[in-house]
Amino acid sequence: MLLKKYPEIGTLIVRIVVGLIFFMHGLSKFQGGLSGAAGFFEKMGIPGFMAYVVATIELLGGLLVIIGIGSQIIPFLFAAIMLVVMFVMPPGERGFFSSHELHICLLAMSVYLTLSGSKLLALEQKLFARKEVG
C-alpha cells in the first residue's frame, strides 16, 4: 500500500497546503495595505501593531514552511494565530462552527505539523543534517 510505504507524503501535502494558505493570507495583508489590517485588528480589540506581526509570520512563515524550514516551530505560531482568530472574531450568522470551519482545519493541520514535523523534501534536512560518526 502506498501510504504504508511512503508515510511522509501525506505530511508533505499538509505542510505545503498550510504554508501556501498562510503565505497567501500574509501576502494579501501586505498587498491590501497593512494600515487597513491594523484598523481591522483594532476593531476586534487587538492592538493594531499586531497586524504587522501576524502578516509577517503568515508571509515569511508560510514560505519557510513550504520549503521545509521551521516545519514544527512556525506551525505552532500559526496555531496560536488561529486560536486568537476563533475566539476574537464573532461567529457569523451560521454559528461558531460554520463561521470558523477553515480556522478549525488550519488549527488542526498546524497542530499536526507542530507535533510531527515534516522531513520529506524539507530544506532543513539538508541544511542541518547530522553526519553519522563511525
N, C-alpha and C positions, 0 to 999 in steps of 0.2 A: 504494500500500500504506500502511496506517495508520501502521505503525511508522516507515516512512521519512519520512512527513510530520510525525509527532509523536514524535520520539525521546525526548523528556523524560518522556513519560507513564510508561514503564517505570521510570525512575529515581524519579519521584514516588511510584509504588506501593511501591518498595523503601524509600524514605525514610519513608513513613507506617507501613508494617508494622514496620520496625526500631524506629522511635520508639515505636509503640504497645506492642510487646513489652517493650522496656526500661522504659517508663513503668509498665506493669503489674507487672513484676518489682520495681521500686523501691517501688511502692505496696504490694505485698504484704509487703515487708520492714517498712515503716512500720506497716502495719495489724497485722502479727503481733508487733510489738514488736522494736525494734532490739536489745534485750539478747539475745533468742533468736538473732538473726542473728549477733551478736558472738560468742556462745558457739559457734555452728557454725563460724565463721571460725577461732576459736582451736583447735577440734578438728582443723581441717585444717592447722594450723601457721601461720596468718596472724594477725597482731595484731588483736585484737577491734575496735579503733577503726576499722579499715579497713571494717567493715560499714557504719558511718555514712557514710564517704566513698563507697563503692560505691552504697549505697542512694540517696544524694543525686544522684550522677551519673546513675543509672538513672532516677530520678523526674523531676528537673528537665531533665536532658539529653534524655530521651525526649520530654518535652513540647516542648522547644525544637526538636528535630529535626522533629517533626510539623508545627510551624508554619513551619519553614524558617529557623531562626536557628542558625548554627554547624553547618551541614549537612556540613561537612568536618572540623572540629575535634572535635566531640563523637563522631562515629562512630570516630575514632581512639582515643578513650578507651574506647568500647565494645569495640573490637577488643582493646585491652590487657586489659580485664576477661575477655574470652572466652579469651584465651591463658592467663591465670593459671588460670581455671577448668579448662581442659582438662588442664593439667599438674599441678594440685594435687589435684583430685578424683580419687579412684581409679576406674578403669574398673569398670563393673558386671559382672554375670555374663556378659553377651553380648560383652564385649571393648571395646576402646577406641573403635572407630568407632560401634558400635551405642549405646554409652553417651553419646557426645558428638555425635551427628548434629545435634541442634538447635544446639549450641555452634558446630559447624563451619559450619553455614548462617549463623548470626548473625555469625560472624567474617568469612565471605566477603562478606556484604552490607555489613558495616561497612567493610571494606577498600574495596569498590567505591565507597561513598559518600565515603570519605576521598579517594580518587583522583579521582573525577568531580565531586563536589558535586551539588547538585540545585537548579536555578533555578526550575523551574515552580511557580507558586503559593507561592514562598518569600518570607516576610515580609522577610528580609534584603535581597532585591532592591528592595523599596520603601523600606526604611529607609536603606540605604546606597548607593542608586543614584547613579552619577556622571552629571552632566549634561554633555552634549557642548557644547564651546565652538566657536562658529563658525558 
